[in-house]
Amino acid sequence: TGEFDTFYLEGAVRRLAGTLKELGSDAEVLVVPDRNHRDLLTKDLRHKIMRTMSQMYLAAHGGGEKVSGRPTVRRRVGIRQSSVPARAR
């Protein structure tokens, strides 16, 4: 969430982060400075989230070998490969 969240979620997110830490979770909970609920997702943050999700998916389900931190086989997570047009693969 953003530090200036207009949906008043900052407190709940900080509590969640504390609880996860107490439980020994390795989850990363971010409160982004100078951002609110509306302008939170910057291009860089979206890319970081997608990279992390892709790495976790590949670790759990296998995939191409990594070169420079990126999978050699790029798949859209959550979409059956056959439903993705050939030009998008």
N, CA, C and O atoms as a GROMACS GRO file, in nm:
protein
  356
    1THR      N    1   0.084  -0.117   0.000
    1THR     CA    2   0.000   0.000   0.000
    1THR      C    3   0.089   0.123   0.000
    1THR      O    4   0.209   0.116   0.025
    2GLY      N    5   0.028   0.235  -0.028
    2GLY     CA    6   0.102   0.360  -0.024
    2GLY      C    7   0.098   0.420   0.116
    2GLY      O    8   0.006   0.395   0.194
    3GLU      N    9   0.200   0.499   0.147
    3GLU     CA   10   0.208   0.564   0.277
    3GLU      C   11   0.087   0.654   0.303
    3GLU      O   12   0.043   0.669   0.417
    4PHE      N   13   0.034   0.712   0.197
    4PHE     CA   14  -0.080   0.802   0.208
    4PHE      C   15  -0.206   0.738   0.150
    4PHE      O   16  -0.280   0.804   0.078
    5ASP      N   17  -0.229   0.612   0.180
    5ASP     CA   18  -0.342   0.537   0.124
    5ASP      C   19  -0.474   0.603   0.157
    5ASP      O   20  -0.507   0.624   0.274
    6THR      N   21  -0.550   0.638   0.054
    6THR     CA   22  -0.678   0.706   0.071
    6THR      C   23  -0.790   0.610   0.110
    6THR      O   24  -0.902   0.654   0.137
    7PHE      N   25  -0.763   0.481   0.112
    7PHE     CA   26  -0.861   0.382   0.157
    7PHE      C   27  -0.832   0.340   0.301
    7PHE      O   28  -0.892   0.246   0.353
    8TYR      N   29  -0.737   0.411   0.365
    8TYR     CA   30  -0.702   0.389   0.506
    8TYR      C   31  -0.654   0.246   0.532
    8TYR      O   32  -0.690   0.185   0.633
    9LEU      N   33  -0.573   0.194   0.442
    9LEU     CA   34  -0.523   0.056   0.455
    9LEU      C   35  -0.383   0.049   0.514
    9LEU      O   36  -0.335  -0.060   0.545
   10GLU      N   37  -0.318   0.163   0.531
   10GLU     CA   38  -0.179   0.161   0.578
   10GLU      C   39  -0.164   0.091   0.713
   10GLU      O   40  -0.074   0.010   0.730
   11GLY      N   41  -0.252   0.123   0.807
   11GLY     CA   42  -0.245   0.060   0.940
   11GLY      C   43  -0.263  -0.090   0.933
   11GLY      O   44  -0.190  -0.166   0.998
   12ALA      N   45  -0.360  -0.135   0.855
   12ALA     CA   46  -0.386  -0.278   0.841
   12ALA      C   47  -0.267  -0.348   0.776
   12ALA      O   48  -0.231  -0.460   0.814
   13VAL      N   49  -0.207  -0.283   0.678
   13VAL     CA   50  -0.092  -0.343   0.609
   13VAL      C   51   0.027  -0.353   0.704
   13VAL      O   52   0.099  -0.452   0.702
   14ARG      N   53   0.047  -0.251   0.786
   14ARG     CA   54   0.158  -0.256   0.883
   14ARG      C   55   0.134  -0.368   0.986
   14ARG      O   56   0.228  -0.437   1.025
   15ARG      N   57   0.009  -0.386   1.029
   15ARG     CA   58  -0.023  -0.496   1.122
   15ARG      C   59   0.001  -0.631   1.056
   15ARG      O   60   0.058  -0.722   1.117
   16LEU      N   61  -0.041  -0.643   0.930
   16LEU     CA   62  -0.019  -0.767   0.855
   16LEU      C   63   0.130  -0.797   0.846
   16LEU      O   64   0.172  -0.911   0.867
   17ALA      N   65   0.210  -0.696   0.815
   17ALA     CA   66   0.355  -0.714   0.805
   17ALA      C   67   0.413  -0.763   0.938
   17ALA      O   68   0.497  -0.853   0.940
   18GLY      N   69   0.368  -0.704   1.048
   18GLY     CA   70   0.415  -0.745   1.180
   18GLY      C   71   0.377  -0.888   1.213
   18GLY      O   72   0.459  -0.964   1.265
   19THR      N   73   0.254  -0.924   1.183
   19THR     CA   74   0.206  -1.060   1.211
   19THR      C   75   0.283  -1.162   1.127
   19THR      O   76   0.324  -1.266   1.178
   20LEU      N   77   0.302  -1.132   0.998
   20LEU     CA   78   0.376  -1.224   0.912
   20LEU      C   79   0.519  -1.242   0.961
   20LEU      O   80   0.573  -1.353   0.958
   21LYS      N   81   0.580  -1.132   1.007
   21LYS     CA   82   0.717  -1.141   1.059
   21LYS      C   83   0.721  -1.229   1.184
   21LYS      O   84   0.811  -1.312   1.199
   22GLU      N   85   0.624  -1.210   1.274
   22GLU     CA   86   0.617  -1.292   1.396
   22GLU      C   87   0.602  -1.440   1.364
   22GLU      O   88   0.655  -1.525   1.435
   23LEU      N   89   0.530  -1.470   1.257
   23LEU     CA   90   0.507  -1.608   1.217
   23LEU      C   91   0.623  -1.667   1.138
   23LEU      O   92   0.621  -1.785   1.102
   24GLY      N   93   0.724  -1.585   1.110
   24GLY     CA   94   0.841  -1.635   1.039
   24GLY      C   95   0.826  -1.638   0.888
   24GLY      O   96   0.902  -1.706   0.819
   25SER      N   97   0.729  -1.565   0.835
   25SER     CA   98   0.706  -1.563   0.691
   25SER      C   99   0.816  -1.486   0.620
   25SER      O  100   0.876  -1.394   0.676
   26ASP      N  101   0.844  -1.526   0.495
   26ASP     CA  102   0.940  -1.452   0.414
   26ASP      C  103   0.870  -1.356   0.318
   26ASP      O  104   0.932  -1.306   0.224
   27ALA      N  105   0.742  -1.330   0.342
   27ALA     CA  106   0.666  -1.238   0.258
   27ALA      C  107   0.723  -1.098   0.266
   27ALA      O  108   0.770  -1.055   0.372
   28GLU      N  109   0.720  -1.028   0.155
   28GLU     CA  110   0.767  -0.890   0.151
   28GLU      C  111   0.645  -0.798   0.146
   28GLU      O  112   0.569  -0.802   0.049
   29VAL      N  113   0.627  -0.718   0.248
   29VAL     CA  114   0.515  -0.624   0.255
   29VAL      C  115   0.573  -0.484   0.245
   29VAL      O  116   0.657  -0.445   0.326
   30LEU      N  117   0.527  -0.409   0.146
   30LEU     CA  118   0.580  -0.275   0.123
   30LEU      C  119   0.478  -0.168   0.153
   30LEU      O  120   0.361  -0.179   0.114
   31VAL      N  121   0.520  -0.064   0.223
   31VAL     CA  122   0.443   0.059   0.236
   31VAL      C  123   0.526   0.162   0.161
   31VAL      O  124   0.633   0.202   0.207
   32VAL      N  125   0.477   0.203   0.046
   32VAL     CA  126   0.554   0.286  -0.045
   32VAL      C  127   0.541   0.434  -0.005
   32VAL      O  128   0.430   0.487   0.001
   33PRO      N  129   0.654   0.499   0.022
   33PRO     CA  130   0.650   0.641   0.062
   33PRO      C  131   0.593   0.730  -0.048
   33PRO      O  132   0.611   0.705  -0.167
   34ASP      N  133   0.524   0.834  -0.006
   34ASP     CA  134   0.471   0.938  -0.096
   34ASP      C  135   0.375   0.886  -0.202
   34ASP      O  136   0.359   0.949  -0.307
   35ARG      N  137   0.310   0.773  -0.177
   35ARG     CA  138   0.211   0.718  -0.271
   35ARG      C  139   0.081   0.694  -0.198
   35ARG      O  140   0.078   0.675  -0.077
   36ASN      N  141  -0.030   0.696  -0.275
   36ASN     CA  142  -0.159   0.665  -0.216
   36ASN      C  143  -0.218   0.544  -0.288
   36ASN      O  144  -0.149   0.479  -0.365
   37HIS      N  145  -0.344   0.515  -0.262
   37HIS     CA  146  -0.408   0.396  -0.320
   37HIS      C  147  -0.416   0.405  -0.472
   37HIS      O  148  -0.412   0.304  -0.541
   38ARG      N  149  -0.426   0.526  -0.523
   38ARG     CA  150  -0.448   0.545  -0.666
   38ARG      C  151  -0.319   0.544  -0.749
   38ARG      O  152  -0.319   0.493  -0.861
   39ASP      N  153  -0.211   0.598  -0.696
   39ASP     CA  154  -0.088   0.609  -0.776
   39ASP      C  155   0.023   0.514  -0.729
   39ASP      O  156   0.140   0.538  -0.756
   40LEU      N  157  -0.016   0.409  -0.660
   40LEU     CA  158   0.081   0.317  -0.600
   40LEU      C  159   0.164   0.241  -0.702
   40LEU      O  160   0.286   0.234  -0.690
   41LEU      N  161   0.099   0.184  -0.804
   41LEU     CA  162   0.169   0.094  -0.896
   41LEU      C  163   0.241   0.171  -1.006
   41LEU      O  164   0.181   0.210  -1.106
   42THR      N  165   0.370   0.192  -0.986
   42THR     CA  166   0.454   0.251  -1.089
   42THR      C  167   0.496   0.140  -1.185
   42THR      O  168   0.478   0.022  -1.156
   43LYS      N  169   0.552   0.178  -1.296
   43LYS     CA  170   0.600   0.079  -1.393
   43LYS      C  171   0.705  -0.012  -1.329
   43LYS      O  172   0.702  -0.134  -1.349
   44ASP      N  173   0.797   0.047  -1.253
   44ASP     CA  174   0.902  -0.033  -1.188
   44ASP      C  175   0.845  -0.131  -1.087
   44ASP      O  176   0.888  -0.246  -1.080
   45LEU      N  177   0.747  -0.086  -1.008
   45LEU     CA  178   0.688  -0.175  -0.907
   45LEU      C  179   0.609  -0.288  -0.974
   45LEU      O  180   0.615  -0.402  -0.928
   46ARG      N  181   0.537  -0.257  -1.082
   46ARG     CA  182   0.465  -0.362  -1.156
   46ARG      C  183   0.562  -0.467  -1.209
   46ARG      O  184   0.536  -0.587  -1.199
   47HIS      N  185   0.674  -0.422  -1.265
   47HIS     CA  186   0.775  -0.515  -1.318
   47HIS      C  187   0.835  -0.599  -1.206
   47HIS      O  188   0.857  -0.719  -1.224
   48LYS      N  189   0.861  -0.538  -1.091
   48LYS     CA  190   0.916  -0.613  -0.978
   48LYS      C  191   0.818  -0.720  -0.933
   48LYS      O  192   0.858  -0.834  -0.906
   49ILE      N  193   0.689  -0.686  -0.925
   49ILE     CA  194   0.586  -0.782  -0.884
   49ILE      C  195   0.579  -0.898  -0.984
   49ILE      O  196   0.576  -1.014  -0.944
   50MET      N  197   0.576  -0.866  -1.113
   50MET     CA  198   0.567  -0.971  -1.215
   50MET      C  199   0.691  -1.060  -1.215
   50MET      O  200   0.680  -1.182  -1.232
   51ARG      N  201   0.810  -1.000  -1.196
   51ARG     CA  202   0.933  -1.079  -1.189
   51ARG      C  203   0.928  -1.177  -1.073
   51ARG      O  204   0.960  -1.295  -1.087
   52THR      N  205   0.887  -1.126  -0.957
   52THR     CA  206   0.880  -1.210  -0.838
   52THR      C  207   0.778  -1.322  -0.856
   52THR      O  208   0.806  -1.437  -0.823
   53MET      N  209   0.660  -1.288  -0.909
   53MET     CA  210   0.557  -1.390  -0.931
   53MET      C  211   0.605  -1.495  -1.031
   53MET      O  212   0.583  -1.614  -1.011
   54SER      N  213   0.670  -1.452  -1.137
   54SER     CA  214   0.720  -1.546  -1.238
   54SER      C  215   0.826  -1.639  -1.180
   54SER      O  216   0.824  -1.759  -1.206
   55GLN      N  217   0.918  -1.583  -1.100
   55GLN     CA  218   1.022  -1.666  -1.039
   55GLN      C  219   0.962  -1.768  -0.944
   55GLN      O  220   1.006  -1.883  -0.940
   56MET      N  221   0.862  -1.727  -0.866
   56MET     CA  222   0.798  -1.820  -0.773
   56MET      C  223   0.722  -1.929  -0.849
   56MET      O  224   0.726  -2.045  -0.810
   57TYR      N  225   0.654  -1.891  -0.956
   57TYR     CA  226   0.580  -1.988  -1.037
   57TYR      C  227   0.676  -2.090  -1.097
   57TYR      O  228   0.653  -2.211  -1.090
   58LEU      N  229   0.785  -2.040  -1.157
   58LEU     CA  230   0.881  -2.131  -1.220
   58LEU      C  231   0.948  -2.222  -1.117
   58LEU      O  232   0.976  -2.338  -1.146
   59ALA      N  233   0.975  -2.169  -0.999
   59ALA     CA  234   1.035  -2.252  -0.893
   59ALA      C  235   0.940  -2.363  -0.852
   59ALA      O  236   0.984  -2.474  -0.822
   60ALA      N  237   0.811  -2.335  -0.849
   60ALA     CA  238   0.712  -2.433  -0.805
   60ALA      C  239   0.673  -2.530  -0.916
   60ALA      O  240   0.646  -2.647  -0.888
   61HIS      N  241   0.670  -2.484  -1.041
   61HIS     CA  242   0.616  -2.564  -1.150
   61HIS      C  243   0.717  -2.597  -1.258
   61HIS      O  244   0.682  -2.662  -1.357
   62GLY      N  245   0.841  -2.555  -1.242
   62GLY     CA  246   0.942  -2.583  -1.343
   62GLY      C  247   0.930  -2.489  -1.460
   62GLY      O  248   0.828  -2.421  -1.477
   63GLY      N  249   1.032  -2.486  -1.540
   63GLY     CA  250   1.031  -2.397  -1.656
   63GLY      C  251   1.166  -2.399  -1.722
   63GLY      O  252   1.249  -2.484  -1.693
   64GLY      N  253   1.188  -2.305  -1.811
   64GLY     CA  254   1.314  -2.297  -1.882
   64GLY      C  255   1.427  -2.259  -1.789
   64GLY      O  256   1.406  -2.207  -1.680
   65GLU      N  257   1.550  -2.288  -1.835
   65GLU     CA  258   1.667  -2.248  -1.757
   65GLU      C  259   1.676  -2.097  -1.758
   65GLU      O  260   1.634  -2.032  -1.854
   66LYS      N  261   1.730  -2.042  -1.652
   66LYS     CA  262   1.739  -1.897  -1.644
   66LYS      C  263   1.870  -1.848  -1.703
   66LYS      O  264   1.976  -1.905  -1.680
   67VAL      N  265   1.860  -1.742  -1.780
   67VAL     CA  266   1.976  -1.674  -1.835
   67VAL      C  267   1.962  -1.528  -1.794
   67VAL      O  268   1.862  -1.464  -1.826
   68SER      N  269   2.060  -1.476  -1.725
   68SER     CA  270   2.056  -1.338  -1.676
   68SER      C  271   1.932  -1.312  -1.591
   68SER      O  272   1.875  -1.203  -1.598
   69GLY      N  273   1.890  -1.409  -1.512
   69GLY     CA  274   1.778  -1.390  -1.422
   69GLY      C  275   1.642  -1.396  -1.489
   69GLY      O  276   1.541  -1.374  -1.423
   70ARG      N  277   1.637  -1.427  -1.618
   70ARG     CA  278   1.508  -1.434  -1.687
   70ARG      C  279   1.490  -1.575  -1.744
   70ARG      O  280   1.586  -1.636  -1.790
   71PRO      N  281   1.368  -1.626  -1.740
   71PRO     CA  282   1.345  -1.759  -1.797
   71PRO      C  283   1.363  -1.757  -1.948
   71PRO      O  284   1.331  -1.658  -2.014
   72THR      N  285   1.416  -1.866  -2.004
   72THR     CA  286   1.433  -1.873  -2.148
   72THR      C  287   1.300  -1.899  -2.217
   72THR      O  288   1.283  -1.862  -2.333
   73VAL      N  289   1.208  -1.962  -2.148
   73VAL     CA  290   1.075  -1.986  -2.202
   73VAL      C  291   0.980  -1.890  -2.132
   73VAL      O  292   0.964  -1.896  -2.010
   74ARG      N  293   0.917  -1.802  -2.208
   74ARG     CA  294   0.828  -1.705  -2.148
   74ARG      C  295   0.685  -1.752  -2.165
   74ARG      O  296   0.640  -1.777  -2.277
   75ARG      N  297   0.615  -1.762  -2.056
   75ARG     CA  298   0.475  -1.802  -2.058
   75ARG      C  299   0.395  -1.700  -1.982
   75ARG      O  300   0.445  -1.636  -1.889
   76ARG      N  301   0.272  -1.684  -2.021
   76ARG     CA  302   0.182  -1.598  -1.946
   76ARG      C  303   0.120  -1.682  -1.836
   76ARG      O  304   0.052  -1.781  -1.864
   77VAL      N  305   0.142  -1.643  -1.714
   77VAL     CA  306   0.092  -1.717  -1.599
   77VAL      C  307  -0.060  -1.708  -1.597
   77VAL      O  308  -0.117  -1.601  -1.612
   78GLY      N  309  -0.125  -1.823  -1.576
   78GLY     CA  310  -0.269  -1.826  -1.563
   78GLY      C  311  -0.344  -1.838  -1.694
   78GLY      O  312  -0.467  -1.841  -1.695
   79ILE      N  313  -0.273  -1.847  -1.806
   79ILE     CA  314  -0.337  -1.861  -1.936
   79ILE      C  315  -0.287  -1.990  -1.999
   79ILE      O  316  -0.167  -2.014  -2.006
   80ARG      N  317  -0.380  -2.072  -2.043
   80ARG     CA  318  -0.339  -2.195  -2.110
   80ARG      C  319  -0.262  -2.159  -2.236
   80ARG      O  320  -0.303  -2.070  -2.311
   81GLN      N  321  -0.153  -2.228  -2.259
   81GLN     CA  322  -0.067  -2.197  -2.373
   81GLN      C  323  -0.145  -2.203  -2.504
   81GLN      O  324  -0.122  -2.121  -2.593
   82SER      N  325  -0.237  -2.299  -2.518
   82SER     CA  326  -0.310  -2.313  -2.644
   82SER      C  327  -0.405  -2.196  -2.669
   82SER      O  328  -0.444  -2.173  -2.783
   83SER      N  329  -0.442  -2.122  -2.564
   83SER     CA  330  -0.534  -2.010  -2.583
   83SER      C  331  -0.461  -1.880  -2.615
   83SER      O  332  -0.525  -1.777  -2.641
   84VAL      N  333  -0.328  -1.883  -2.615
   84VAL     CA  334  -0.250  -1.764  -2.646
   84VAL      C  335  -0.217  -1.768  -2.795
   84VAL      O  336  -0.160  -1.865  -2.843
   85PRO      N  337  -0.253  -1.663  -2.870
   85PRO     CA  338  -0.222  -1.661  -3.013
   85PRO      C  339  -0.072  -1.678  -3.036
   85PRO      O  340   0.009  -1.633  -2.955
   86ALA      N  341  -0.036  -1.743  -3.147
   86ALA     CA  342   0.104  -1.772  -3.176
   86ALA      C  343   0.190  -1.646  -3.175
   86ALA      O  344   0.304  -1.651  -3.129
   87ARG      N  345   0.138  -1.535  -3.225
   87ARG     CA  346   0.218  -1.411  -3.230
   87ARG      C  347   0.247  -1.356  -3.090
   87ARG      O  348   0.339  -1.276  -3.074
   88ALA      N  349   0.170  -1.398  -2.990
   88ALA     CA  350   0.189  -1.348  -2.853
   88ALA      C  351   0.280  -1.437  -2.771
   88ALA      O  352   0.318  -1.400  -2.660
   89ARG      N  353   0.317  -1.554  -2.823
   89ARG     CA  354   0.401  -1.647  -2.746
   89ARG      C  355   0.546  -1.610  -2.751
   89ARG      O  356   0.629  -1.678  -2.691
   0.00000   0.00000   0.00000
